[in-house]
Amino acid sequence: MNRAKGKRGLNRRPGKGAIDQCWLTLRKAADSGDVIAAAKLIELDYMLSVSHERQEVRA
């Protein structure tokens, strides 16, 4: 599939507020016993830690 030219922001990282809101929503669901939300929370944590490590290497 070809990339759409001229459309900026399609692959842009979400803002800190959006990430925090997603984190809180998943955390509440995981605390209620939702296993899928717990898995997504782990996945989000991993993605953020890998992203943070890449930023440290670039600096």
Secondary structure, DSSP 4 states (H G I P E B T S, - for coil): -PPPTT-TTTTPPPPHHHHHHHHHHHHHHHHTT-HHHHHHHHHHHHHHHHHHHHHHHH-
